[in-house]
Amino acid sequence: MSSTSLTALKRRMKGINSLRKATKAMELTASSQIASAMEKMQRSEEYFSIVFKNLTDMSDYVKNSNHVYIKTRDIKKTCIVLIGADRGFAGGYHSNLWKEARSVSKDKDVLYYPIGKKAREFVKKRNFKFVCPEEELTGSVGRLTIKDIKFMADIFAKQYREGIWDELIIIYTQFDTILQQTATNIKVMPIANRLVSQAEPGELISVLYEPSIEAVLESLVPQFIFGLLYGAITQAYASETAARKMAMDTANKNSEELIEKLKLYYNRVRQEEITQELSEIVGASRSRGGNSNNDE
């Protein structure tokens, strides 16, 4: 192998080593974000359980209601909230999410509300319809505030009341463990199917709702949507950071193995080159020595 080839090999090892530093930095960043993401996830579960209990307590009072949130209607259009991320480098995180989205949307007339740059790209690339103008979409999963999510929940409640769509589904990645995350979906609206009373016959407590059950329902349902949406977003963010940490950890290990193999190959080739050079020097020296004897 020529010295030019050896130089190219050294450049390749240098490039892999630079890439390893970048993936290591991404792994450390993801590791630092996981604790915060999991804390938010736990808080969202507590909030949702309180709101859902209030709704289920009301279920016996509203099961025959004609309120727009309760009465059944035909499912003609479906709104899908697709929660992705802003960056890749997370293994199979997005491919599993897209597979879930295709499965859920099959044979449905769908309007999408994507959250995250990658989710927005998924919708645009396939020419799917947005539920609202693209400039009105809320952005990054990791930077969403309580106010942002509340704003989204109010939009969904309003659109359902106005009949823009008849079904709301959130597609996100559920955080199981650091090592496992599962793309899944949850049906949010219509809410009637979820309001199944927990009380046994004879255990129902009479409650007076002021100013009325309808007014309380009007307030609770957007909070219910908010609770599910906030929970899905925190689950998705925790899953994204965990998936990226594992993907970068794998990339680091693979790059280390590759560098070690290239070093061994480089040293072997270099040694062969040195041996060849020595052989040529010895051969040339003997040749000159033989010529000198002949001249004498």
QUIKA-V70026 format. One record per residue. N is the residue number from 0. RES is the residue in one small letter. SS is DSSP state (helix for helix, strand for strand, loop for the rest). PSI is psi as a letter, one per 20 degrees, with the letter a starting at -180 (none if undefined). OMEGA is omega in whole degrees, 0 to 359 (NA if undefined). Layout:
# QUIKA-V70026
<<N:RES:SS:PSI:OMEGA> <N:RES:SS:PSI:OMEGA>>
This chain:
# QUIKA-V70026
<<0:m:loop:p:183> <1:s:loop:r:178> <2:s:helix:h:177> <3:t:helix:g:179> <4:s:helix:h:177> <5:l:helix:h:177> <6:t:helix:g:178> <7:a:helix:h:179> <8:l:helix:h:178> <9:k:helix:h:178> <10:r:helix:h:179> <11:r:helix:g:178> <12:m:helix:h:178> <13:k:helix:g:179> <14:g:helix:g:179> <15:i:helix:h:179> <16:n:helix:h:177> <17:s:helix:g:178> <18:l:helix:h:179> <19:r:helix:h:178> <20:k:helix:h:180> <21:a:helix:g:180> <22:t:helix:h:177> <23:k:helix:g:178> <24:a:helix:g:179> <25:m:helix:h:178> <26:e:helix:g:180> <27:l:helix:h:178> <28:t:helix:g:179> <29:a:helix:h:180> <30:s:helix:g:181> <31:s:helix:h:182> <32:q:helix:h:186> <33:i:helix:g:182> <34:a:helix:g:179> <35:s:helix:g:180> <36:a:helix:g:180> <37:m:helix:h:178> <38:e:helix:g:177> <39:k:helix:h:180> <40:m:helix:g:180> <41:q:helix:h:178> <42:r:helix:h:180> <43:s:helix:h:179> <44:e:helix:h:179> <45:e:helix:g:180> <46:y:helix:g:183> <47:f:helix:h:182> <48:s:helix:h:179> <49:i:helix:g:180> <50:v:helix:g:182> <51:f:helix:h:178> <52:k:helix:g:178> <53:n:helix:h:180> <54:l:helix:g:180> <55:t:helix:h:176> <56:d:helix:h:181> <57:m:helix:i:192> <58:s:helix:h:180> <59:d:helix:h:180> <60:y:helix:h:188> <61:v:helix:j:186> <62:k:loop:h:178> <63:n:loop:j:183> <64:s:loop:q:175> <65:n:loop:j:179> <66:h:loop:q:185> <67:v:loop:h:179> <68:y:loop:h:188> <69:i:loop:g:186> <70:k:loop:q:183> <71:t:loop:q:176> <72:r:loop:r:182> <73:d:loop:q:179> <74:i:loop:o:179> <75:k:loop:g:178> <76:k:loop:q:180> <77:t:strand:p:173> <78:c:strand:p:179> <79:i:strand:p:172> <80:v:strand:o:184> <81:l:strand:o:185> <82:i:strand:o:178> <83:g:loop:b:180> <84:a:loop:r:179> <85:d:loop:i:183> <86:r:loop:r:175> <87:g:loop:c:180> <88:f:loop:l:181> <89:a:loop:k:178> <90:g:loop:c:182> <91:g:loop:j:184> <92:y:helix:g:184> <93:h:helix:h:180> <94:s:helix:h:177> <95:n:helix:h:179> <96:l:helix:g:179> <97:w:helix:h:178> <98:k:helix:g:178> <99:e:helix:g:180> <100:a:helix:g:179> <101:r:helix:h:180> <102:s:helix:g:183> <103:v:helix:h:185> <104:s:helix:i:183> <105:k:loop:p:178> <106:d:loop:k:177> <107:k:loop:q:171> <108:d:loop:o:194> <109:v:strand:q:167> <110:l:strand:p:185> <111:y:strand:q:166> <112:y:strand:n:181> <113:p:strand:q:175> <114:i:strand:p:183> <115:g:loop:q:184> <116:k:helix:g:182> <117:k:helix:h:178> <118:a:helix:h:179> <119:r:helix:g:178> <120:e:helix:h:179> <121:f:helix:g:182> <122:v:helix:g:182> <123:k:helix:g:183> <124:k:helix:h:182> <125:r:loop:j:178> <126:n:loop:k:175> <127:f:loop:r:182> <128:k:strand:p:172> <129:f:strand:q:179> <130:v:loop:i:177> <131:c:loop:r:179> <132:p:loop:q:186> <133:e:helix:h:181> <134:e:helix:i:179> <135:e:helix:i:180> <136:l:loop:q:177> <137:t:loop:q:192> <138:g:loop:d:194> <139:s:loop:p:179> <140:v:loop:g:183> <141:g:loop:i:184> <142:r:loop:j:180> <143:l:loop:p:178> <144:t:loop:r:176> <145:i:helix:g:180> <146:k:helix:g:179> <147:d:helix:g:183> <148:i:helix:h:176> <149:k:helix:g:178> <150:f:helix:g:179> <151:m:helix:g:181> <152:a:helix:g:178> <153:d:helix:h:178> <154:i:helix:g:182> <155:f:helix:g:178> <156:a:helix:g:180> <157:k:helix:g:181> <158:q:helix:h:177> <159:y:helix:g:178> <160:r:helix:h:183> <161:e:loop:i:177> <162:g:loop:k:178> <163:i:loop:h:173> <164:w:loop:r:189> <165:d:loop:i:183> <166:e:strand:p:178> <167:l:strand:p:180> <168:i:strand:p:175> <169:i:strand:p:176> <170:i:strand:p:185> <171:y:strand:a:178> <172:t:strand:p:182> <173:q:strand:p:179> <174:f:strand:o:177> <175:d:loop:g:176> <176:t:loop:r:176> <177:i:loop:h:184> <178:l:loop:i:185> <179:q:loop:p:176> <180:q:strand:q:187> <181:t:strand:p:174> <182:a:strand:p:185> <183:t:strand:a:178> <184:n:strand:q:178> <185:i:strand:p:179> <186:k:strand:p:185> <187:v:strand:g:180> <188:m:strand:q:2> <189:p:loop:q:188> <190:i:loop:i:186> <191:a:helix:h:182> <192:n:helix:h:181> <193:r:helix:i:184> <194:l:loop:m:177> <195:v:loop:p:185> <196:s:loop:p:178> <197:q:loop:i:185> <198:a:loop:p:174> <199:e:loop:q:178> <200:p:loop:p:179> <201:g:loop:i:182> <202:e:loop:i:183> <203:l:loop:p:180> <204:i:loop:p:180> <205:s:loop:p:182> <206:v:loop:p:177> <207:l:loop:o:180> <208:y:loop:p:180> <209:e:loop:p:0> <210:p:loop:i:177> <211:s:loop:r:177> <212:i:helix:g:181> <213:e:helix:g:180> <214:a:helix:g:178> <215:v:helix:g:179> <216:l:helix:g:180> <217:e:helix:h:179> <218:s:helix:h:186> <219:l:helix:h:184> <220:v:helix:g:175> <221:p:helix:h:177> <222:q:helix:h:177> <223:f:helix:g:177> <224:i:helix:g:179> <225:f:helix:g:182> <226:g:helix:g:179> <227:l:helix:g:181> <228:l:helix:g:179> <229:y:helix:g:178> <230:g:helix:g:180> <231:a:helix:h:180> <232:i:helix:g:180> <233:t:helix:h:175> <234:q:helix:g:181> <235:a:helix:g:181> <236:y:helix:g:177> <237:a:helix:h:180> <238:s:helix:g:180> <239:e:helix:g:181> <240:t:helix:h:178> <241:a:helix:g:180> <242:a:helix:g:180> <243:r:helix:h:179> <244:k:helix:g:181> <245:m:helix:h:180> <246:a:helix:g:180> <247:m:helix:h:177> <248:d:helix:g:177> <249:t:helix:g:179> <250:a:helix:h:178> <251:n:helix:g:180> <252:k:helix:g:180> <253:n:helix:g:180> <254:s:helix:h:178> <255:e:helix:g:179> <256:e:helix:g:181> <257:l:helix:g:179> <258:i:helix:g:178> <259:e:helix:g:179> <260:k:helix:g:179> <261:l:helix:h:177> <262:k:helix:g:179> <263:l:helix:g:180> <264:y:helix:g:180> <265:y:helix:g:181> <266:n:helix:h:180> <267:r:helix:g:180> <268:v:helix:g:179> <269:r:helix:g:179> <270:q:helix:h:178> <271:e:helix:h:179> <272:e:helix:g:179> <273:i:helix:g:179> <274:t:helix:g:179> <275:q:helix:g:179> <276:e:helix:g:178> <277:l:helix:g:179> <278:s:helix:g:180> <279:e:helix:h:179> <280:i:helix:g:179> <281:v:helix:g:179> <282:g:helix:g:179> <283:a:helix:h:180> <284:s:helix:g:179> <285:r:helix:h:181> <286:s:helix:g:178> <287:r:helix:h:178> <288:g:helix:g:180> <289:g:helix:g:179> <290:n:helix:h:179> <291:s:helix:g:178> <292:n:helix:g:181> <293:n:helix:h:180> <294:d:helix:h:179> <295:e:loop:none:NA>>
